[in-house]
């Protein structure tokens, strides 16, 4: 598999785990400093540039770029173990965001702190943080970086430090330095803030849209409960949590009684209304931490984390009573709903979610064999 396929297989970087985003940012920064180093080496090797640049300063820039490559490479290696332990940690992204601008300030000083290119570079580079990281530190990092640039620009304008040392002591248009400082403070900085706010708005809108699409892809189109595909993901996730923590995990399969007769006698529209009302009754009868999904047809699944057998039975009975107490008004006829429930619980042992499902399914068939409209618990 090519590198591009590996990257695209992970999806939109805006939705990567935070540590993965920090690792990608490290790679980008290493590549950028590599570009600076290659450019500097070309400048050293071309004798035509010697009259226009200070070669000793160019050597310093090359060493600085190399040091940055080594530093960010060390950060990359430091973040790798954290990727396995806690991929959702915000710390790497915060570190990368705060430290990203400072090397650019140094390179901007070598190139000329009042140069337009320098200002544009520092204005737009923090914007990548809104793409790579979902934290509030990007704006703070931008403020710190621009404060450094403004202070450096003031020092250059006052003659306290050399301006553009890479190009010698007397760069052209030195008399314009105070004007450039004035433009940085009153024009460049507000423009940078405005650009960053606009970028933040666009990125947040894209994130919201993608989250909405992702949410819709997980929902059953008719009932709005979780669909079968995402329900399988939830079962695997909760099983892993239960196995790691030793907490009980209960699973309840719900099957509406005689649902085929509703479709045959009253039409599929009445059947759809029955499914929608059944979903509402079940959702209102479970806890906030529980999961409800439509597994297929008239069959639903309740996934109850940290719930033992007795509590699972209580929740299932509450759901059964809620269904029985709320007839479906189709406009032409009132339909009485009932359902059969199969309950199975695993108590933190090595958890096989497929076996848990099979036990609940056997209990469901036992409920049907015993007259329906009842709750049966797997032994």
Secondary structure, DSSP 8 states (H G I E B T S, - for coil): --HHHHHHHT--GGGS-HHHHHHHHHHHHHHHHHHHHHHHHHHHH-GGGTTTS-HHHHHHHHHHHHHHHHHHHHHHHHHHHHHHH-TT-SHHHHHHHHHHHHHHHHHHHHH-TT-HHHHHHHHHHTTHHHHH--STHHHHHHHHHHHHHHHHHHHHHTTSS-SSGGG-S--TTGGGHHHHHHHIIIIIHHHHHHHHHHHHHHHHHHHHHHHHHHHHHHB-TTT-SB-HHHHHHHHHHHHHHHHHH---EEEEEEEETTHHHHHHHH-HHHHHHHHHHHHHHHHHHS-TT-EEEEEETTEEEEEEET--HHHHHHHHHHHHHHHHHS-EE-SS-EE---EEEEEEEE-SSS--HHHHHHHHHHHHHHHHHTTSSSEEE--
